[in-house]
Amino acid sequence: MDCFEITGPNRLAGRIRAAGAKNAALPALAATLLTEGSVELSGLPLVRDIRTMTRLLEHLGTRVETVGGTLRLTPSGAPVTDNAEYDLVKTMRASILVLGPLVTRFGHARVSLPGGCAIGVRPIDQHLAGLEALGAEVTLEHGYVTARTDRLVGNRFRFAGQSVTGTENLLMAACLARGTTVLENCACEPEVVDLARLLVAMGAQIDGAGQGRIEIQGVDHLGSAKHRVISDRIEGGTFLIGAAITGGDVVLEHACAADLAPLLEVLESAGCTVETRSDTVRVAATEPLRSRSIETAPHPGFPTDLQAQYMALMSQAEGRSSVHETVFENRFQHAPELVRMGAAIQVDGGYAWIEGPTPLSGAHVMATDLRASACLVLAGLVADGVTTVHRIYHLDRGYEGMEEKLRSLGARVERTSE
Ligand code: UD1
């Protein structure tokens, strides 16, 4: 297993390019199951979750070819198997995204209940209730979801709570259902909008993506399309927090300031200089950081996927701040690791209180999920001495060449094998 050795303190300065969004690329890959043609996807990040999803698609009979920096995916006319097995699915919760496309296109699907980040109980009840509302017969057995239908039929379905992949799964399923589907209380994340853009390019009829109510007029077939995924606001946001925490100055290229707005507003209020241009965002730490409390929420609220990184930042800000995690329970596993490095953090249920600034000192640390690992890397950048972040495979799920990007900004980071 690999780990990162970070020798601090560091100051991040320079320009880097945001990678393509992992969470937009995963549903885009799943959507290729809906068509009889080929779909060319570009801008996909080179991260492990994407390789896992392409392996899953290959297992389902899709031909995957690399043409320059583009992936061309051509699904088989009938699936070689409708079975998304545990071994392929266990490392990545987003594997559930193949359920909707498989059942709506082929009338049957069998998908292992997903694994993924250990951030609390993460049910998929809304995905299943939505498919049932469209007429699928859904059963849960031996750790697998099985869904069957002659053909899905459009219906009205209201999500009990907003779910990003739940919205994406049902959006894809509804594209080939007979008649009109109305989805209510949908997730409004930019990645949902990006998926809808791809589906429309494939011939789907979708109205309202990015809003709470999405209306889909089912069609009989979807065709070929070319699509470039949006840039990764979470990866980019992590580097911008990196600029803020290290007293640095980073320009993020290929960035969408509107998608990053919930973070940028807080960084500005915490004392950072924030400049946005057409596709660049600059964050510079020009004065001492002030503590600012946040509450995570579905988009356009503060993203839960930046909560851990933000907590590291607040350990270096003047005063007391709170972080209220409302999207997931049990998403504070980074807090005790930060405390081991010298941070003053108290956790109570969904709240964490951070007293800053506290000097951090290098230590051996380990995280059990993707974004918590990123938080520990950021803490390691400002800590005095060597921080060893273990189990970097979590980070590799979602960050493309993180150590190279950090080094290009001046950080002393090495990847080593344990
Ligand atoms: C997606 C993102 C993930 C991000 C999360 C929230 C992808 C591949 N992953 O995950 O990085 O952290 O959105 O922004 O896009 N829930 C239910 N029942 C369901 C579905 C969800 O109760 O059927 C709950 C979850 O337990 C959680 C909340 O709803 O508390 C939000 O989860 P959801 O939006 O579904 O997260 P994901 O789509 O898995």
Residues whose N, C-alpha, C, O or C-beta is under 5 A from the ligand:
A	BS01	UD1	N23 L26 A94 V121 R122 P123 I124 D125 Q126 H127 Q162 S163 V164 T165 G166 T304 D305 V327 F328
